[in-house]
């Protein structure tokens, strides 16, 4: 392991990529500390103490503490994720977008451009709704959060939050292209990990004050370690379909005749369904929380973490996005066609359409297992923590994102080292990556 980290510094390109990624994440963390103008931060902090274990606590977790401080990055990367969801759903509906998705790099750039436009529109809408909500919200002591309510405050808030989200979107794209790992996932990863020191300090303080029993803390630690182990095992799990290649003669040489396998990951979609499901639940609940109407307040309360409606919708959205994203990133028809062109076939299955149907059936079965695993990991620790009244929100969703993104990043680092004949982190074999 130590030798693997030392080898990173011996590869100039990998060293530059790692340093660039760390520099961009540092810029993101600096922006989290820059406050939005026109806000009484003390009154805002007092307000967040009363809503720590609600939807605001979850939103604050994904934004890396920026929402609690109402910094320029308060909206985080969620508008970009929501825009991506909308574009992918529209791809199934509109033939024009479907054609773009199949046009390779040119089409991908066009869809990315539309996603950016959608991100700006959603940021403006969310920023305006939040500004209205802050004007009508007061701290428990009666202090106003907005210092000077009015359109000047609203326009400044919208401009600041939209610019912050656009800058985060640019940071994520730069990390993906010039750094290591998926930039958007790493930004969320950095935001969650940044909350760990404060959560640990709060836990120690509660133990000292007698509000938390030491046995309860040890039990939660065992649960966290067990969940991390399950995530690591499932993220690396795969179903291998045997593939046989026919012998063929080209000139004086004979090719093929060997056996191989087609690996199908149990969790092909990675951590994306959890992020998508969380963002879909956060968006309407956040707007409803700021609308001063009994019906909206009741809806926001029903969608709060720990409520049965939130849990049911959360599981349903995770299962839906598992199948949806798997269908987007893995096409059995294309795999079967490429296999047929290269002379490969699955023993006992006719090449072509039958092979595609066989792969699709297996993929549907293992995707259900992966979706149930994601749902269990996302809900089980949250339910345990809510039932035990632990005074901070750091459940299965955060662990799933942290471990999944860490595995993916380590896998990409290993790929760079192994392709240059350097020893990786795992001496017994390469760490299998995942889609993110």
N, C-alpha and C positions, 0 to 999 in steps of 0.2 A: 504494500500500500504506500509506504513512504517513498520507495523507489519510483512508484508510478507518479507521485506528485513531483518528484525531482525531475522526471523526464519531461514534464510540461515545459520547464524553463529551457530545455535543450532544443526545442523545436521553435524556431523564430515565428513562424506563422501562427502556431497555436498559442504561443506566449502573447503575441499581439492581440489575438482574439480574446483571450481571457482577460487581459488588462483593459481592453476596450469595454468588455461587458461590465467589469467591476466599476470602471469610470462612469458609464452610463447609469448604473444602479445608484452610484453615489450622487450623481446629479439629481436623480429622482428623489432620493431621501432628503436632499437639501431643499428641494421644492416643497416637500411635505411640511417643512417648518415655516414657510413664508405665508403669513396670514392674508386673508381677503379683506380689503378695506371696508370700514363701516360696521364692524362687528365688535360687540363687547365680549371679549374672550372669557372673562370671568363668569359672566352670566351664561355663556354657551357651555362652559365646563360644568357649571352647576346643573344645567338642563340635561346634559348627557349622563350625569350621575344617576338620574332618575329613569333613564331609558337604556341603560347599559346592556340589559339582557333581552332587548326587543330587536325589531328589525334594524334599528339604527346601530346596534352593536355589531350585527353581521355586516352591515354596509361599511362600518368603520374598520372592521377586520380586513375586508377586501381592499380598502383604500390605504391600508398601512397606517392608520391613525390620522390620516389627512382630513377625514370628515369630522372627527371630533374637534380638531383644531380649526376647522373650516378654512383650510389653506387654499392656495390656488389650484391644488390637485384634489380638491374635496370630492369631485365626481369620480375620480379614479379612472380606470379603464373600462368601467361597465358600459358607458354609452357605445364604445367601439364594439364590445362583445354583443350588445343588443342589436346594433346595426348589422353585424355579421350574421346573427341568427335570422334577422328579417330578410337579408339578401339570399341566404341559403334556402329559406322557405319559398321565396319568390322564384328561385331558380326552377323549382318543381312546377310552378304555375305558369310562368311566362316562357314561351319557346325562345325568345331572344336571349334571355339570360342563360337558358340551357345551352344554346349554341355557343355563347361566350365561354361557358365553363369547359367546353370541349375543344376550344381553339388554342390550347397550350398557353405559352407564356403571354402572348398578346391578350387573350381573353382574361387571363388571371389578373393582369394589370388593370384592365378595364373594370373588372368586378371590384378590385381593391380601391379604385378611384370612386366608384359608387358607394362603397363602404365608408370611405372617408366623408363623403357628402352626408351620408346618413348619420354618421357620428356627430357631425357639427349640428345637424338639425335636432337630434335627440338631446345634445348638450344644451342647446338654447332652450328647448322645452323644459328640461329638468331644472336648469338654472333659474328660469323664470318662476317655475312652481315653487322651488325652494326659497327664492327671495320673497314671494308672497307669504309662504309659510312662516318664515323667520319674522316677518313684520307682525304677524298675529300671535307669535309664541313668546312666552315670558319664562324666566327662570323661576324656580320654586319660591324665591324671595320676592318675586314681583318685578324684578329688573327686566327692562326691555333688551332683547338680544340685538336688534337693529338700532343703531345709534340715531340715524336720521332717516326714517321711513319715507318712501316716495319713489318716484320714477328714477331719480338720480341713483339711488341705492340699487334699485332693480336692474337698471342698465349696467351699472358697474359690476354687479354680481354676475349677471349673464356673461358679460364680456370677459371677466376674470376666469370664471369656471370653464367657459368654452375654450379659451386660450390654453388653460392648463390641461384640459383633456386632449386638445390637438397636439400639444407638446409631448404628452405621455405617449400618444399614438405614434408620433415620430420617433421617440426614443425606442419604443418596442420594435419598430420596423428596422431601425439602425442596428439594434442588437441582433435581430434575426439575420440580417444580411452581412454584417461585419464582425459579429461576435460569436458566442457559443450558445446554442440552445434556442428555444422559441422565445422571442423577446416579450410578447404579451404575457406568457406564462411566468417568465422570470420576474417581471414587474409585480405580478400578484404574489409570487413566491417571496420576493424581497419585502413586500408589505406585511405579509403574515409573519415572517421570521422576525421582523423588526418589533413585533408585539411580544415576542417571547420573554425578553428581559423584564419588561414591566409586569407580565403575568406571573413570572417566577417570583419577583420581588413582592408582589401583592400576596401571593400564596404564603411566602415565608412570614410576612407581616400578620396575616390572619392566623397562622399557626401560633405565632408568639402571643397574640391577643386571645387565644383560646377559641376563636370562632370556627376553626377547622381542626378536626382531630388528626393526629399524625398518622393513625391507621387508615383513615379515609384518604389522605394524600398518597400513602404508599399503595393503596388499592387502585387509585386513579393512575398512578405511575405504571403499575402492572398492566392496566387496561390499555394505556397509550403504547407501551412496548409491544403488547400482543397485537394491537391494531396495525402498528408499523410492520410487524412481521407478516401479517396476513396481506397487507398491501404489497409488500415486496414480493411475496410468493405469487400472488395473483397477477401482478403486472408483468412478471416474467413467464407466466404460464402460457402454453400454446398447444394447439391440437395439430399434430403432424399428419398430413395426408400423403401416403406413399405415391410416388410418381416414377414411372418407368419410361426410359427413353429408348426408342427403337434404333437399331443399328442402320447406318446409311453410309454408302461409299461415295466419297468425293475425290475424284482423281484416283490416286493410289493409296489414299488414306481412308481409314474407317473411323467414323465418328458415332457417338452414342453407345447404347447398350448398357449404360450404368443406371443404377437406382438412386433416386434422390427423394426429397419430400417437399411438400408445400406447407410452410408453417402458417397457421391461422391463430392469431392471438386471442385469448379468452376475452381480453378487454381491448378490442381494436380501437375504440374511440378514445382511450386514455382518460384524462381528467376533464376533457372538454364537456361531456354531458353534465357533470356536477357544476361547472362554472356557468354553463348555459342555463341550467335549471335555477340556480341561485339568482342569476341576473333577471330572469323572467319573473320570479317571485318578488324580487326587491323593487322593481320598477313601479308596479301598481301600488304596492304597500307603502312605498315612500311618498308617493303623491297623495294617497288617501290619508296618511298620517298628518299631513299639513292642512288638509281641507277641514275647516271647522263646521262639520255637519255630522249629526248623530249617525247617519247611515255610513258615512265615510269612516268615522271613528270605529264603528263596529267592524267594518271590513278590515281595517288596519289591525285591529286586535285579533281577528280570526286568522290573519296571515302572519302573525308573530311566531317566531321559532318556538317549538314546544307544543303548539296547538295542533289538534288532530287534523284540521283542514290543511294547515301548512304541511304537515307530514305526508298526508295523502297526495296532495298536489306535487310535493317535492319528489316522491317516489315515482308518480306517474310521469312527470317531466323527465326524470333521469332515464327511465326505461324508453320513453319516446325518443329522446336525443341520442341514446345509445344506438338504437336501430337506425335513426335518421343519419347520424354522422358516419356510422359504419357503411351505410349505403353510399354516402358521398365519397368516402376515401377508398372504398374497396368495391370494385366492379367484377363480379364472378364471370360475366360474359367476356370481358377483356382478358381476364386471366386464362380462361379456357381457350380462347382464340390464340393467345400467345403460346400456350402450351402445345396446341395442335400444330402451329407453324414450326415449332422447334422439334417436333417429332416426339413429344411427351404425351403420356396418357396415364390415367389412373386405372390400375388393374381391376377388371370387371366392369368398368364404366366406358361407354362408347364416347369417343372424342366429340367435341363440339357442344351442342345444346345440352345433351345429357350430362356432360361434365360440369357445365355451368349450373345446372339445376342441382346436381349432387353437392357442389361446393356451397351453393346458396342455402341448401337445407342444413348442412353442418354449421355454416356461419350463423344461421338463425338460432340454432340450438345453443351454441356456445355464447352468443351475444346475450341471450336471456340469462345465462349464468353470470356473465359479466355485469349485466345491468342489476341483477339482484345483489351481487357482491358490492357494487357501488352504492346501492341504496342502503344496505346494511351498515357499511362503513360510515356513510354520511349521517345516519340516524342514530345508531346504537350509542356511540359516546355522547351525543347531544342529549339523548333521553336520560342516560345515566347521570350526566352532569346536572341537568335540570331537576331531576328527582332528588339529587343530593344537595341542591342549593349551593353549588360552587359559584363564587362571586366573580367569575369571568367567563367569557364565551370563547372557547377554543376547542371545538369538537372535531368530529370525523371529517367534515368538509375540509377544514384547514389541514389536518394530517394527510388526507388524500392528495391534496394539491402539493403540499411540501414534499412528500415522499415521491409522488409521481414525477414532478418536475425535476427533482434531484436525480432520480434514476435516468431520466431522459438526457439530462445535461451530462452526467457521468458517461453515459453510453456514447454521446457525440465526442466527448474528449477522448475516450478509448479508441474510437474509430480513427481520429487524427493520429494518435500515437502508434497504433498497430499498423496502419498503412505506411508508416515511415520506419517500420521494424523496431519500434521501441516497446518495452514491456509496459503493459497496461496496469490497471488497478487489480484485476483479477488474474492471477497467474494460471489458474486452471482453465481459463477460457474467457472469451469475450463476453461482457455483460450485454445481454440482448436488449435492444432498445424497444421503444414503443412509439406509436403515433401520438402527436400532441397538437 
